[in-house]
Amino acid sequence: MNELIIEEQKIRLARVHSEEDERLIGNGGYLSPNEHLLNDVLIAVSLKKPVLLKGPTGAGKTKLAETVSQFFSQPVQSINCSVDLDAEALLGFKTIVLHEGVNSIEFVEGPVINAMKQGHILYIDEINMAKSETLPILHSVLDHRRMLTNPFTGEVIMAHPDFSVIAAINEGYIGTTPMNEALKNRFVSFSVPYIAGELLATLLEELFPAASNELKAVMLHLAEDLIEQVKQGLLSEEAASIRSLFYAVELAQYMDPIRAIEYAIAEKLEDEQEKKLVLELASSWIK
């Protein structure tokens, strides 16, 4: 039954894309840390439920969204949230256009309206970075109505049948605010943990085939140590970012691994004791 739901979605989305649409389709490549996560997200998207991905920075939330896009060959319209995000950044804006010597006012559609009209995935990154008063404009988009009245033009927009929403959230980080309940209740929520163990080893092999086995083993051990220290509360979550680990691997192929780890991981931490701990852990594995 699960496979049937997902297959029906793939068939529905099997249409010819423009070159621009093709550029908006994600590259994929996310490996699920458990047997259910990716498949369950695909089911939720197939059922047109807004999906909320929760997890620490660098855990692969954006890569997971890109993998959904690639799986369904469905383009993505992206929004990167910040305290400066406003309705124009979401919906679009009016501008003056000169056409055949005559000025006219036209509306340039933003990512929300583009995704709704064209049946794309709307990806909202770091949704809890936006001001709480900005996001209620999306309430009718995210619930059963799947519609929006454009406040700039008065146009009533009904979402394309293929339209989907995926949002990502980093909880507890500086600059973030708790999502209000009205917004949160419109999502199906998934926790996205850090990738570790054999899955991480597989990724290192795929992404860095030219790196030495010794280097990849060091980085794998370091990743396990960092995650353990985060669990014990001795390091902040960003220290165990898989993205930062990959940066370190890439740098370490051209410089001393300790320096690579310092630049890619340790120096991004605010606390001096945490920086020192990261380098001590790395030194224990580098001979």
C-alpha positions as CSV (number, residue, x, y, z in Angstrom):
1,M,0.0,0.0,0.0
2,N,2.8,2.4,0.9
3,E,4.6,1.7,-2.4
4,L,1.4,2.2,-4.3
5,I,0.9,5.7,-2.8
6,I,4.4,6.7,-3.7
7,E,4.2,5.1,-7.2
8,E,0.9,7.0,-7.9
9,Q,2.7,10.3,-7.0
10,K,5.6,9.4,-9.4
11,I,3.2,8.7,-12.2
12,R,1.3,11.9,-11.6
13,L,4.6,13.9,-11.8
14,A,5.9,12.2,-14.9
15,R,5.6,15.2,-17.1
16,V,8.0,17.1,-19.4
17,H,9.9,19.9,-17.6
18,S,11.3,23.0,-19.1
19,E,15.1,23.6,-18.9
20,E,14.5,26.0,-16.0
21,D,12.4,23.4,-14.2
22,E,15.2,20.8,-14.7
23,R,17.7,23.1,-13.0
24,L,15.3,23.3,-10.0
25,I,15.2,19.5,-9.4
26,G,17.4,18.4,-6.5
27,N,20.4,16.2,-6.9
28,G,19.3,13.6,-4.3
29,G,21.8,11.4,-2.5
30,Y,20.3,11.4,1.0
31,L,20.9,8.1,2.8
32,S,18.3,7.4,5.5
33,P,19.7,6.7,9.0
34,N,17.0,4.2,9.6
35,E,14.8,2.0,7.5
36,H,11.7,4.2,7.8
37,L,12.6,7.9,7.6
38,L,13.0,8.5,3.8
39,N,10.1,6.3,2.9
40,D,7.8,7.8,5.4
41,V,8.7,11.3,4.2
42,L,7.9,10.3,0.6
43,I,4.5,8.9,1.8
44,A,3.7,12.2,3.6
45,V,4.6,14.2,0.5
46,S,2.6,11.9,-1.7
47,L,-0.4,12.5,0.5
48,K,0.2,16.3,0.2
49,K,0.9,16.8,3.9
50,P,3.2,19.7,4.7
51,V,6.4,18.1,6.1
52,L,8.5,19.6,8.8
53,L,12.1,18.3,9.1
54,K,13.6,18.9,12.6
55,G,17.2,18.3,13.4
56,P,20.6,19.9,14.1
57,T,22.5,21.9,11.5
58,G,24.4,19.7,9.1
59,A,22.2,16.6,9.7
60,G,21.1,16.5,6.1
61,K,17.6,18.1,6.1
62,T,18.2,20.1,2.9
63,K,19.7,17.0,1.2
64,L,16.6,15.0,2.3
65,A,14.4,17.6,0.6
66,E,16.5,17.5,-2.5
67,T,16.2,13.7,-2.5
68,V,12.4,14.0,-2.4
69,S,12.7,16.4,-5.4
70,Q,14.9,14.1,-7.3
71,F,12.8,11.0,-6.5
72,F,9.7,12.6,-7.9
73,S,11.5,14.7,-10.6
74,Q,9.7,17.7,-9.0
75,P,11.3,21.2,-9.1
76,V,11.9,23.1,-5.8
77,Q,11.2,26.7,-5.0
78,S,13.3,27.7,-2.0
79,I,12.9,30.2,0.8
80,N,15.8,31.0,3.2
81,C,14.2,32.5,6.3
82,S,15.6,35.3,8.3
83,V,14.3,38.1,10.6
84,D,14.1,40.3,7.5
85,L,11.8,37.9,5.7
86,D,8.6,39.7,4.7
87,A,5.5,39.1,2.5
88,E,7.2,40.4,-0.6
89,A,10.0,37.8,-0.2
90,L,7.4,35.1,0.1
91,L,4.8,36.1,-2.5
92,G,6.4,38.6,-4.8
93,F,6.4,42.3,-5.5
94,K,5.1,45.0,-7.8
95,T,7.5,46.8,-10.1
96,I,7.3,49.3,-12.9
97,V,8.0,47.9,-16.4
98,L,8.7,49.9,-19.5
99,H,7.0,48.3,-22.6
100,E,6.9,50.0,-26.0
101,G,7.5,53.4,-24.4
102,V,4.7,53.0,-21.8
103,N,5.3,52.4,-18.1
104,S,3.0,49.8,-16.4
105,I,3.0,48.2,-13.0
106,E,3.5,44.4,-13.1
107,F,3.6,41.9,-10.3
108,V,6.6,39.6,-10.1
109,E,5.6,36.4,-8.5
110,G,7.7,35.0,-5.6
111,P,8.5,31.4,-4.6
112,V,5.3,30.6,-2.8
113,I,3.1,31.6,-5.7
114,N,5.4,30.1,-8.3
115,A,5.4,26.8,-6.4
116,M,1.6,26.8,-5.9
117,K,0.8,27.6,-9.6
118,Q,3.4,25.2,-11.2
119,G,3.0,22.3,-8.8
120,H,6.5,22.5,-7.4
121,I,7.9,21.7,-4.0
122,L,8.1,24.8,-1.7
123,Y,11.1,24.3,0.5
124,I,11.2,26.7,3.6
125,D,14.6,26.5,5.2
126,E,15.1,27.5,8.9
127,I,11.5,28.4,9.2
128,N,11.9,29.3,12.8
129,M,14.3,32.2,11.9
130,A,11.4,34.2,10.4
131,K,9.4,36.7,12.5
132,S,6.2,35.1,13.9
133,E,4.1,37.8,12.4
134,T,5.3,37.0,8.8
135,L,4.3,33.3,8.5
136,P,0.6,33.4,9.2
137,I,0.1,34.5,5.6
138,L,0.9,30.8,4.8
139,H,-1.8,29.3,7.0
140,S,-4.3,28.8,4.3
141,V,-1.6,27.4,2.0
142,L,-0.6,24.8,4.5
143,D,-4.0,23.5,5.6
144,H,-6.8,21.7,3.7
145,R,-7.7,24.8,1.7
146,R,-4.4,24.9,-0.2
147,M,-5.1,28.4,-1.4
148,L,-4.0,31.9,-1.0
149,T,-5.4,35.4,-1.6
150,N,-2.6,37.5,-2.9
151,P,-2.7,40.7,-0.8
152,F,-0.8,42.7,-3.5
153,T,-3.2,41.9,-6.4
154,G,-6.3,40.3,-4.8
155,E,-5.9,37.2,-6.9
156,V,-7.2,34.0,-5.4
157,I,-4.7,31.2,-6.0
158,M,-5.6,27.5,-5.7
159,A,-2.6,25.2,-5.4
160,H,-1.8,22.9,-8.3
161,P,-2.6,19.3,-7.4
162,D,1.2,18.4,-7.3
163,F,2.1,21.3,-5.0
164,S,4.0,20.2,-1.8
165,V,5.6,21.9,1.1
166,I,8.7,20.9,3.0
167,A,10.1,23.0,5.8
168,A,13.3,22.6,7.9
169,I,13.9,23.8,11.5
170,N,17.0,24.0,13.8
171,E,15.6,24.0,17.3
172,G,17.3,26.0,20.1
173,Y,19.8,27.9,17.9
174,I,20.6,31.6,18.4
175,G,18.2,33.7,16.4
176,T,15.5,31.1,16.2
177,T,12.1,31.4,17.9
178,P,9.6,28.7,18.8
179,M,7.0,28.1,16.1
180,N,3.5,29.1,17.1
181,E,1.1,26.3,17.5
182,A,-1.2,27.3,14.7
183,L,1.7,27.0,12.3
184,K,3.3,23.9,13.8
185,N,-0.1,22.0,13.8
186,R,-0.3,22.3,10.0
187,F,2.8,20.0,9.5
188,V,3.7,16.4,9.8
189,S,6.9,16.4,11.8
190,F,10.0,14.2,11.3
191,S,13.2,14.2,13.4
192,V,16.4,14.0,11.2
193,P,19.3,12.7,13.3
194,Y,23.0,12.9,12.4
195,I,24.2,10.2,10.1
196,A,26.8,7.9,11.8
197,G,28.3,4.4,11.7
198,E,28.2,2.3,8.6
199,L,26.0,4.8,6.8
200,L,28.5,7.6,7.3
201,A,31.4,5.3,6.2
202,T,29.5,4.6,3.0
203,L,29.0,8.3,2.4
204,L,32.7,9.0,3.0
205,E,33.6,6.3,0.4
206,E,31.2,7.7,-2.2
207,L,32.0,11.3,-1.7
208,F,35.8,11.0,-1.2
209,P,37.0,8.1,-3.3
210,A,40.5,9.7,-3.6
211,A,41.0,10.2,0.2
212,S,43.1,7.6,1.9
213,N,41.5,4.9,4.0
214,E,43.5,6.1,7.0
215,L,42.0,9.6,6.7
216,K,38.5,8.3,6.3
217,A,38.9,6.1,9.3
218,V,40.1,9.0,11.4
219,M,37.2,11.2,10.4
220,L,34.7,8.3,11.1
221,H,36.1,7.9,14.6
222,L,36.1,11.6,15.2
223,A,32.5,11.9,14.1
224,E,31.5,9.2,16.6
225,D,33.4,11.0,19.3
226,L,31.8,14.3,18.5
227,I,28.3,12.9,18.5
228,E,28.9,11.2,21.9
229,Q,30.2,14.5,23.4
230,V,27.1,16.3,22.1
231,K,24.9,13.7,23.8
232,Q,26.8,14.2,27.0
233,G,26.3,18.0,26.8
234,L,30.0,18.7,26.5
235,L,29.8,20.1,22.9
236,S,27.1,22.1,21.1
237,E,25.3,20.3,18.3
238,E,27.0,22.2,15.5
239,A,30.3,20.5,16.5
240,A,28.9,17.2,15.2
241,S,27.7,18.7,11.9
242,I,28.2,16.2,9.0
243,R,28.5,19.0,6.6
244,S,31.5,20.4,8.6
245,L,33.0,16.9,8.8
246,F,32.9,16.6,5.0
247,Y,34.6,20.0,4.7
248,A,37.3,18.7,7.0
249,V,37.8,15.6,4.9
250,E,38.1,17.7,1.7
251,L,40.6,20.1,3.3
252,A,42.6,17.3,4.9
253,Q,43.5,15.8,1.5
254,Y,45.6,18.9,0.9
255,M,46.8,19.9,4.4
256,D,47.6,18.6,7.8
257,P,44.3,16.9,9.1
258,I,44.5,18.7,12.5
259,R,44.5,22.0,10.7
260,A,41.7,20.9,8.5
261,I,39.6,19.9,11.5
262,E,40.5,23.2,13.2
263,Y,39.3,25.3,10.2
264,A,36.2,23.2,9.3
265,I,34.9,22.3,12.8
266,A,36.7,23.8,15.8
267,E,36.9,27.5,14.7
268,K,33.2,27.7,14.1
269,L,32.5,27.1,17.8
270,E,32.1,30.0,20.2
271,D,33.3,28.4,23.3
272,E,37.1,28.1,23.7
273,Q,36.8,24.9,25.8
274,E,34.8,23.3,23.1
275,K,37.3,24.2,20.4
276,K,40.0,22.7,22.6
277,L,38.0,19.5,23.2
278,V,37.4,19.0,19.4
279,L,41.1,19.3,18.7
280,E,42.0,16.9,21.6
281,L,39.6,14.3,20.2
282,A,41.1,14.7,16.7
283,S,44.6,14.4,18.0
284,S,43.8,11.1,19.8
285,W,43.1,9.5,16.4
286,I,45.8,11.2,14.3
287,K,49.2,9.5,14.7
